[in-house]
Amino acid sequence: MKFVHLEFSEQIATVTLDHPAGNRINFQMREELLEAFGQVATSDSRVLLVKAQGRDFCLGGDIRDWPGLRASELQPRLEVFAKAIDVLDTLTIPTLAVVQGRCMGGGFELALSCDLIIASTSAGFMFPEALLGITTLQGGVYRLAERIGRNKAMEMVLLSEMVEATRMAEWNVVNKVVDEGRLITEAETLARRLASGSPQAYAATKSLLQVWQQEGASAARAALYEITMPLFETTAVQSALRTAVEAISLGQPIPSNIFASQSAEQREVTLIDG
């Protein structure tokens, strides 16, 4: 039985969690996520949706597999998920988590590893690790702290309380909250909008943010033109500039979807290693 499904449609990749009764991340699912994200990385997709079947997005790691395993046995199996998240982190395309129901533990870390999170009004977010006497195993605490600050991140991790989607939106963790019945439609609409944008500009933006996250503002400033100026050498940007100038000259707004026909080869931008 496969627990992760990968689909490609109109340059939108979709990874779907499908482990009945909570989409708990077992050892096989970790391997499948690593494989799926690797395939997305080598595809011509312009955006990735990460979503889930069932009532809940993900209840976290499948701890039913863990009792009796020594740390030396458990670590390499957990590291498979870490590698999957590393691949997700380094994708040059926009990534979007689509969250319904409960999003907990490793599932929350998976969502935090995406660029954007869209959630339904039913969604709730929680790190239950403290209840087991452990802590977040894929960097969830510091990923969360980047968004809401150290104090709030500590509160969520230490108290292991569920926080509703609307509150997470107020804390700048969730980008958008929509009614349950509109979640998939809204996510797909956003994905199509992202897919019509410039892959190279997205890659440059993500590269710059990586430098900032890893080395700080000074390093990002130093790398700024190295990352951004090559964009002006592309046919796509030169064409977009001419179109924009024509629109401005006519008193019209800059048109959208001007990158809709950009080829996969035109989006190749290498992330600068931090």
C-alpha positions as CSV (number, residue, x, y, z in Angstrom):
1,M,0.0,0.0,0.0
2,K,1.3,3.4,-0.9
3,F,0.9,6.2,1.6
4,V,2.0,9.1,-0.6
5,H,0.6,9.9,-4.1
6,L,2.3,12.2,-6.6
7,E,0.5,13.8,-9.5
8,F,1.5,16.3,-12.2
9,S,-1.1,18.5,-14.0
10,E,-0.5,21.7,-15.9
11,Q,2.9,22.3,-14.3
12,I,1.4,21.9,-10.8
13,A,2.7,19.0,-8.7
14,T,0.6,17.6,-6.0
15,V,1.8,15.4,-3.1
16,T,-1.0,13.8,-1.2
17,L,-0.7,12.1,2.2
18,D,-3.0,9.0,2.3
19,H,-2.6,7.0,5.4
20,P,-6.1,6.3,6.8
21,A,-7.0,7.4,10.3
22,G,-4.9,10.5,10.6
23,N,-2.1,10.3,7.9
24,R,0.4,9.4,10.5
25,I,3.9,9.4,9.1
26,N,5.2,5.9,9.4
27,F,8.6,4.7,8.2
28,Q,7.4,3.8,4.7
29,M,5.7,7.1,4.3
30,R,9.0,8.9,5.1
31,E,10.7,7.1,2.2
32,E,7.8,7.9,-0.1
33,L,7.9,11.6,0.8
34,L,11.6,11.7,0.1
35,E,11.1,10.0,-3.3
36,A,8.1,12.2,-4.2
37,F,9.9,15.5,-3.4
38,G,12.9,14.3,-5.3
39,Q,10.7,13.7,-8.4
40,V,9.2,17.2,-8.1
41,A,12.7,18.6,-7.9
42,T,13.6,17.2,-11.3
43,S,10.3,18.0,-13.0
44,D,9.1,21.1,-14.9
45,S,6.5,21.8,-12.2
46,R,6.1,25.5,-11.3
47,V,4.4,25.0,-8.0
48,L,3.9,22.2,-5.4
49,L,0.7,21.5,-3.4
50,V,1.1,19.3,-0.3
51,K,-2.3,18.1,0.8
52,A,-3.9,15.1,2.5
53,Q,-6.8,12.7,2.3
54,G,-9.3,12.4,5.1
55,R,-10.5,14.5,8.0
56,D,-7.0,15.5,9.2
57,F,-4.0,16.8,7.4
58,C,-1.5,14.8,9.6
59,L,-1.4,13.7,13.2
60,G,2.4,13.5,13.2
61,G,4.9,10.6,13.3
62,D,3.5,7.2,13.6
63,I,4.8,6.5,17.1
64,R,3.3,3.0,17.0
65,D,6.5,2.0,15.2
66,W,8.8,3.4,17.9
67,P,8.5,1.5,21.2
68,G,11.4,-0.8,21.8
69,L,13.7,0.8,19.3
70,R,17.0,2.1,20.6
71,A,17.9,5.7,19.7
72,S,20.6,4.4,17.3
73,E,18.0,2.4,15.4
74,L,15.3,5.1,15.4
75,Q,17.5,8.0,14.3
76,P,18.3,6.8,10.8
77,R,14.7,6.2,10.2
78,L,13.7,9.6,11.4
79,E,16.5,11.1,9.3
80,V,14.7,9.9,6.2
81,F,12.0,12.5,6.9
82,A,14.6,15.1,7.6
83,K,16.1,14.4,4.2
84,A,12.6,14.7,2.6
85,I,12.1,18.1,4.3
86,D,15.6,19.2,3.2
87,V,14.6,18.5,-0.4
88,L,11.3,20.3,0.1
89,D,13.3,23.3,1.5
90,T,15.5,23.5,-1.5
91,L,12.9,23.4,-4.2
92,T,13.1,26.5,-6.2
93,I,9.4,26.6,-6.9
94,P,6.6,27.9,-4.5
95,T,5.3,25.2,-2.2
96,L,1.9,25.3,-0.6
97,A,0.5,23.2,2.3
98,V,-3.2,22.7,2.2
99,V,-4.4,21.9,5.8
100,Q,-7.7,20.6,7.1
101,G,-8.4,19.2,10.5
102,R,-5.6,18.5,12.9
103,C,-2.0,19.3,11.9
104,M,0.3,17.9,14.5
105,G,3.9,17.1,15.2
106,G,5.8,16.0,12.1
107,G,2.7,17.0,10.0
108,F,3.0,20.5,11.4
109,E,6.7,20.5,10.6
110,L,5.9,19.4,7.1
111,A,3.5,22.3,6.7
112,L,6.0,24.8,8.2
113,S,8.5,23.6,5.6
114,C,6.3,24.9,2.8
115,D,6.4,28.5,1.6
116,L,2.7,29.1,2.2
117,I,0.0,27.5,4.3
118,I,-3.7,27.7,3.4
119,A,-6.0,26.2,6.0
120,S,-9.7,25.5,6.5
121,T,-11.6,26.9,9.5
122,S,-11.6,23.4,11.0
123,A,-7.8,23.3,11.1
124,G,-5.9,23.2,14.4
125,F,-2.1,23.1,14.9
126,M,-0.2,21.4,17.7
127,F,3.2,20.1,18.8
128,P,2.3,17.1,21.1
129,E,6.0,16.0,21.6
130,A,6.2,17.3,25.2
131,L,3.5,14.9,26.1
132,L,5.9,12.1,25.2
133,G,8.9,13.6,27.0
134,I,10.6,14.6,23.7
135,T,10.8,17.7,21.5
136,T,10.2,18.5,17.9
137,L,12.4,16.3,15.8
138,Q,12.5,18.1,12.5
139,G,13.3,21.6,13.7
140,G,9.7,22.6,14.3
141,V,10.4,24.8,17.3
142,Y,12.8,27.0,15.5
143,R,10.8,27.1,12.3
144,L,7.9,28.2,14.3
145,A,10.0,30.8,16.2
146,E,11.0,32.4,12.9
147,R,7.4,33.2,12.4
148,I,6.0,33.9,15.8
149,G,9.0,34.6,18.0
150,R,10.7,32.6,20.7
151,N,8.2,33.1,23.5
152,K,5.2,32.0,21.5
153,A,7.0,29.1,20.0
154,M,8.1,27.9,23.4
155,E,4.5,28.2,24.6
156,M,3.2,26.0,21.8
157,V,6.0,23.4,22.2
158,L,6.0,23.2,26.0
159,L,2.2,23.3,26.6
160,S,1.2,21.0,23.6
161,E,-2.1,22.8,23.2
162,M,-4.1,22.9,20.0
163,V,-4.2,26.4,18.3
164,E,-7.0,27.1,15.8
165,A,-6.3,28.2,12.3
166,T,-7.6,31.7,12.7
167,R,-5.2,32.3,15.6
168,M,-2.3,30.9,13.6
169,A,-3.2,33.3,10.8
170,E,-3.1,36.2,13.3
171,W,0.4,34.9,14.3
172,N,1.5,34.9,10.7
173,V,1.9,31.1,10.5
174,V,-1.1,30.5,8.2
175,N,-1.4,32.7,5.2
176,K,-5.1,32.2,4.5
177,V,-8.1,30.6,6.3
178,V,-11.1,29.5,4.2
179,D,-14.3,27.7,4.7
180,E,-14.0,23.9,4.7
181,G,-15.9,23.4,1.5
182,R,-13.7,25.9,-0.4
183,L,-10.3,24.7,0.8
184,I,-9.3,22.7,-2.3
185,T,-10.8,25.1,-4.8
186,E,-9.0,28.1,-3.1
187,A,-5.7,26.2,-3.0
188,E,-5.9,25.1,-6.6
189,T,-6.7,28.7,-7.7
190,L,-3.7,30.0,-5.8
191,A,-1.5,27.3,-7.3
192,R,-2.6,28.2,-10.8
193,R,-1.8,31.9,-10.1
194,L,1.6,31.0,-8.8
195,A,2.2,28.7,-11.8
196,S,1.7,31.7,-14.1
197,G,4.4,33.7,-12.5
198,S,8.2,33.8,-13.2
199,P,10.0,30.6,-12.0
200,Q,13.3,32.4,-12.0
201,A,12.0,35.2,-9.9
202,Y,10.6,32.7,-7.4
203,A,13.9,30.9,-7.3
204,A,15.8,34.1,-6.7
205,T,13.4,35.1,-3.9
206,K,13.8,31.8,-2.2
207,S,17.6,31.9,-2.6
208,L,17.8,35.3,-1.0
209,L,15.6,34.3,1.9
210,Q,17.8,31.2,2.4
211,V,20.9,33.4,2.8
212,W,19.1,35.7,5.2
213,Q,17.8,32.8,7.3
214,Q,21.2,31.1,7.5
215,E,23.6,34.1,7.6
216,G,21.6,37.2,8.4
217,A,20.8,40.5,6.8
218,S,24.3,41.5,6.0
219,A,25.0,38.3,4.1
220,A,21.8,38.7,2.2
221,R,22.7,42.2,1.3
222,A,26.1,41.1,0.1
223,A,24.5,38.3,-2.1
224,L,21.6,40.5,-3.3
225,Y,22.9,41.5,-6.8
226,E,24.6,38.2,-7.4
227,I,21.2,36.6,-7.0
228,T,19.0,39.1,-8.6
229,M,20.9,40.7,-11.5
230,P,21.1,37.6,-13.7
231,L,17.3,37.8,-14.0
232,F,17.7,40.9,-16.3
233,E,19.7,38.7,-18.7
234,T,16.7,36.5,-19.5
235,T,14.5,36.8,-22.4
236,A,11.5,36.5,-20.2
237,V,12.3,39.5,-18.1
238,Q,13.2,41.6,-21.1
239,S,9.9,40.7,-22.7
240,A,8.1,41.5,-19.4
241,L,9.8,44.8,-19.1
242,R,8.8,45.9,-22.6
243,T,5.2,44.8,-22.0
244,A,5.1,46.7,-18.8
245,V,6.6,49.9,-20.3
246,E,4.0,49.8,-23.1
247,A,1.2,49.4,-20.5
248,I,2.5,52.3,-18.4
249,S,2.8,54.5,-21.5
250,L,-0.9,53.8,-22.2
251,G,-1.8,54.5,-18.6
252,Q,-2.7,50.9,-18.0
253,P,-1.8,48.5,-15.2
254,I,1.0,46.0,-15.7
255,P,-0.6,42.9,-17.1
256,S,-0.6,39.6,-15.3
257,N,0.2,36.1,-16.6
258,I,3.0,37.4,-18.8
259,F,5.2,34.4,-17.8
260,A,2.6,31.8,-18.7
261,S,4.6,30.5,-21.7
262,Q,8.0,30.5,-20.0
263,S,9.8,27.2,-20.5
264,A,11.2,25.1,-17.7
265,E,14.8,25.8,-19.0
266,Q,14.3,29.5,-18.4
267,R,13.7,29.0,-14.7
268,E,17.0,27.3,-13.8
269,V,18.4,29.2,-10.9
270,T,20.8,27.6,-8.4
271,L,20.3,28.4,-4.8
272,I,23.4,29.8,-3.1
273,D,24.6,27.6,-0.4
274,G,24.6,29.1,3.0
